[in-house]
Amino acid sequence: FPPFTCVVIDAGHGGEDGGTSSAAGVLEKDLNLSVAFALRDLFEAAGVPVVMTRTEDKLLYDRGVDFHGRKKVLDLAARRIVAEKTAAAAAENGGTSLFISIHMNAFPQPQYSGMQVWYGTGHPLSAEVAGSIQAASLAVMPENHRQIKAAGSNIYLLDRIKSPAVLVECGFLSNPAEAERLSREEYRYAVAALIFSSVISFTE
């Protein structure tokens, strides 16, 4: 499975931070974790080691420090540490880890829909992986003609992680039709499967 010998899957938000939500009250944090679990199962079934940044409904800040007003900053820093430790361990064994962050999108106007993939600029493979995922999204979202985007400093993890890294906005919870699809387990599995298959095809 070259060039990636392991994958870090990051389910965005959690706990007090629900992320965005649909008009029906479906929370991003729950959908992110569901897609992340499906993606983990697919990679593990293919024999690829997976590290999850979170497997529970909680943020990753240290409860033993003064976290008031700093929960989100501490949470992102903890996720970065997981990514960097995994990348370092992979490199020691001559491999490379891939970081995939799972999110849902939202916009004030409800007409926008489709997957959007961002990539980190710290490694040249990031853009190639993002392009593969974005292209594969057409199988599930045929009207989705969005282009991949380079992450800036506003996307903390992709801006700082130096190993291959992408962030996948799986769809818009602000779009009622897409939010309804994302609320269905079989559709979330299809989204996870397209991410998985695009990474597999990219590496073959």
N, C-alpha and C positions, 0 to 999 in steps of 0.2 A: 504493500500500500504506500509506495513512495509518492511524493516526498514527505507526507505527514505520518509520523509514527504514533501520534496521539492527538486528541482533540479536547480542548477546553470548551464546555458549553455553559454559557452565562445567561441565566433567565433573569431578565431585567426586573428591577423594583422588588417588592416584597414587604411583608409586615405593614408598618405604618404608611409606607409609600406604595399606594395602589397603582401608580402610573395614571394613564388616561382611562376613560371608561366609556361604554356605549350608553345610548339614551335609555336602554333597558336595564342599565346598572351592572353590566358585565365588566369586570375589572381586568385591566391589562396584566397585572401581576399574575393572575391565575392562568390566563391564556399563555403567557410567556412560559410558565413552568410546565404546562401541559405539552406545549410544542417541544420544550427542552427535553422532557422525559422521552417523548416519542423519538426524537433525534438521537438521544443516548442509546436507546434500545436498538436502533438501526445500525449505528456504528459498532456497538458491542457485538451484535449478531454477525457483523463482518470481520470480527476479530481485532477491531481497533480500540485500544484503551481510551477511556473517557474520564475526564475530571469535570465534575459539576461545581460551579461556584456556590450554588445553593440548591438544596433539595427540599427545603421547607419554606413556609410562608413567613419569612423574616428577613430583615436587613442584616448585613454582616458586620455592623459596627461592634466594637468591644464594649460590652456592658460594664467592664471594670474601670473605665476611664470616664472623665467628664465629657459626656457625649452631647450635652445640651447645645442645640444649635449647630451641631456638627455631624449629625447622623448620616446624612447623604455623603458628605466628604469622606468620612471614615469608612462608609460602606464601599464606595468606589475604590478607595485605597486598598481595602481588603481584597476586592476582586482583582485588582491589578497585581497584588502579591501572588495570588493563586496562579494567574497567567504567567507571571515571570518565573516563579519556581518551577512550574511545569515545563516551560520553555528551556530553562537551564538544565533540568534533568534530562530532557530529550536530547539536548545538544551534547551532553556528556556521553551519551550512548550513540552519538553520530546521527541523531534524528532531528526532526523539526516538529513542533507542535503548531496546531491551528487553533486560533481563538474565534469562537462564533458567539456573538451576543444576540439574544432574541428579544425583540420588542414589538409593540404595536404602535401604529401612527394615529394622529388626530389632526384635524384642521377645523377652523371656525365654520367654513362652508362645507356642507355635507356631500357635495358631488364628487369629491376626490376619492380615488380608490387605487388599489394596486400595491404590489411589493416594491420597496425601495431598499437598495443595498448600499451601505457606506463601507469604505475601506480605509484602513490605517496606512499612513505614508511611511511607516518605519521599516517596511520590508516590501520588496518589489512583487512578491507573490500575492500580496493582499489584493491588489487591483485585479489580478487574473482570476482569483477565486471569486471575488465579487462579481466580475463579469460573467463567470460561469453560472453562478446562482441566479443573477438577474435574467440571463437568457433562458434558463430552465423554468423560470416563473411563468413564461408564456404558456406552458402546458396546462397550468391550473388557472391562470388569469390571462386569457388570450387578448384582452384589450389593454393589458399593462405594457406600455411602451416607455416606461421610465428608464433613465440612464443611471449608471452607478455614479456615486459622488465620493470625492475625497473628504475625509473627516478633518475638521479643523480643531482648534483648541477647545471648542465648546463641547466636543464629544471626548470626555476625559480619557476613557480607556483606549480608544483607537489612537488618540493623539500621543499617548505615552508608551503603549506596548510596542516593542521593537520586533517581535516575532509576527508572522502572518496573522492578520486580524481583520474580521469583518463584523459589521452590525447589520442585522436583517430586520427591517420594519415589515412585518408580515402582512400588514393591511391596515386599513383605516377604520377604527372603531367609531369615528364620526360619520361614516357612511352607513346608513341603516342596513342596506342589503349585504354589504361586506361584513358588518358586525354580526349579522344573523348567521352568515356562513362560518365565521370564525368561532361562533358559539357552539358549533357542531364538532364533535370529536373526530368524525371521519374526515372533515375538511382540514382540521388542524394536523391530522396524520398525513394528509396529502401534501400540506405545506412542508412538514418535516421531511417527507420522502423526497420532495424535489430538491431541498437543500442537500440532503444526503447524497442523492444520485448525482447532483452536479459536482459535488466534491469528489466523489468516486470517479466520475468520467474525466474530471480535470486531471486527476493523478494517473490515469491509465496511459 
